[in-house]
């Protein structure tokens, strides 16, 4: 049975926008496009997200008297972009560039399909520019001690505490996504090999990843002592269940993990994805190759994984401490300024006397130029001139040919 939030979302999506009996309207053309997406194998989650975003665009068009795809032009799409740019959320904050891109991308895909299926003559969104995406790093990364403090929050003397500890250990050990944890079945874990098979993860891709011994121990305890009491009716094999015998909803799991993080009093916020970021960063700092982390996280592109090379600061900090010129604090006495050595450095000898020195007594090229010119003019052929500057060879007047 669908959840309450899902039913409300579906009810809103089923409300027809625009002419009721016009199969060529924006609303009915959107429904045909979404059905095509389902037939191509896109998940219901992806199709549902695109539907909600496209409905927002169709409502905006309907308020301006635009009801058919043929009425949408490039200037109208640019007006919608400006609308998104000027839009303010309930807290007064504007939409980020990423949020604007998320709302525009389904429109581009939709109009590309409309053009390809000859429902419109040209694609007004073909060259529509997307907002420049900012590159953001994860806001918070846990240290090993902070992660342990969170793991120790659940009360393991209770059934729900054992379940929560097992879920937190799984997130921390594997770095799997929230939806992957929700859809995890008890048969997907190989206790002998210490692996987890994630079925139909993001992008409908399967992958096998390792899991630590401690996480396996907590999963085993939960499976044997707690899960049988949570199963009500037919067992569909879902590993982590609520007390009502159902699989977790995404929002409920997020709220549960967030509460445990807040109870740890570590001064950092986050939920399931915080453990994903932490796992990748700590593995990278401990010497794991970024390609292995890519396989663990299930990233299609290595560029997505390389963001953790910027978050991992430990190695860079060690190199900075070892090579930066000031060196350790103990090398210099605080509050005292080192006196510059009066000893003349090699290679900075000049015979011009005081006239060859500039500020603070340093040798300057232009201060010594008159003496150098005079010596060059009076020196015999082949003689070496003693006036020279740092890094230069003595000047030798060429012999007459």
LINLIN-V212819 format. One record per pair of residues at least 4 apart in sequence whose ideal C-beta (glycine too) atoms are under 7 Angstrom apart, sorted by the first residue. I is the first residue (numbers start at 1). J is the second residue. Records with the same first field share a line. If there is no record, write none. Layout:
I->J  J
//
This chain:
2->6  7
3->7  249
4->8
5->9
6->10
7->11
8->12
9->13  52
10->14
13->51  52  55
16->20  27
17->27  55  58  59  62
18->22  25  26  27  62  67
19->25  67
22->28
23->28
24->29  68
25->29  67  68
26->30  58  61  67  68  69
27->31  58
28->32
29->33  69  114  119
30->34  54  58  110
31->35
32->36
33->37  110  113
34->38  47  50  51
35->39
36->40  113
37->42  47  50
38->42  47
41->204
42->46  47
43->47  204
44->48
45->49
46->50
47->51
48->52
49->53
50->54  106
51->55
52->56
53->102  103  106
54->58  106  107  110
55->59
56->60  103
57->61  80  107
58->62
59->63
60->80  83
61->66
62->66  67
66->71  72  76
69->114  119  120
70->120
72->76  77  124
73->124
74->78  124
75->79
76->80
77->81  124  125  128
78->82
79->83
80->84
81->85  104
82->86
83->87
84->95  100  103
85->100
87->94  95
88->92  93  94
89->93
95->99  100
97->101  131  132  133  134
98->102  133
99->103
100->104  131
101->105  130  131  133
104->108  128  130
105->109
106->110
107->111  125
108->112  125  128
109->113
110->114
111->115  123  124  125
112->116  123
113->117
114->119  120
115->120  122  123
137->307  310  311
138->277  311
140->268  269  270  274
141->277  278  281  311
142->146  147  268  274  278
144->148  282
145->149
146->150  266  268
147->151  172  278
148->152
149->264  266
150->168  260  261  264
151->165  168  169  172
153->260  263  264
154->161  164  165  260
155->161
156->161  162  165
157->161
159->163  226  229
160->164  243
161->165
162->166  221  222  225  226
163->167  222  226  240
164->168  256  260
165->169  218
166->170  218  219  222
167->171  181  240
168->172  260
169->173  214  215  218
170->174  181  215  219
171->176  181  272  275
172->275  279
173->211  212  215
174->196  209  211
175->275  276  279  280  296  297
176->180  181  198
177->201  202  276
178->182  250  253  254  272
179->183  250
180->184  198  201
181->240  272
182->247  248  250  253
184->188  239  240
185->237  238  239
186->223  237  239
187->237
188->196  197  199
189->196  219
190->195
191->216  220
194->210  211  213  216
195->208  209  210  211
196->209  211
197->206  208
198->206  207  209
199->206
200->204  206
201->205  207  298
202->298
203->300
205->298
207->298
209->296
211->215  216
212->216
213->217
214->218
215->219
216->220
217->221
218->222
219->223
220->224
221->225
222->226  227
223->227
226->230
227->231  241
230->241  243  245
231->235  241  245
232->245
233->245
238->247
240->248
241->245  246  247
242->246  248
248->252  253
249->253
250->254
251->255
252->256
253->257  272
254->258  271  272
255->259
256->260
257->261  271  272
258->262  271
259->263
260->264
261->269  270  274
270->274
273->277
274->278
275->279
276->280  297
277->281
278->282
279->283
280->284  293  297  308
281->285  308  311  312
282->286
283->288  293
284->288  290  293  308  309  312
285->312  314  315
288->292  293
290->294  302  305  306  309
291->295  302
292->296
293->297  305  308
294->299  302  305
297->305
299->304  305
302->306
307->311
308->312
313->317
314->318
315->319
316->320
317->321
318->322
319->323
320->324
327->331
332->338
344->348  349
347->390  391
348->363  390
350->356  363  368  387
351->386  387
352->356  368  371  387
355->367  371
356->363  367  368  371
357->361  362  363  364  367
358->362  364  367
363->368  389
364->368
365->369  389
368->372  387
369->373
370->374
371->375  387
372->376  385  387
373->377
374->378
375->379  385  387
376->385  395  397
379->383  385  397
381->397  399  400
382->396  397  399
383->397
384->394  396
385->394  395
388->392  394
//
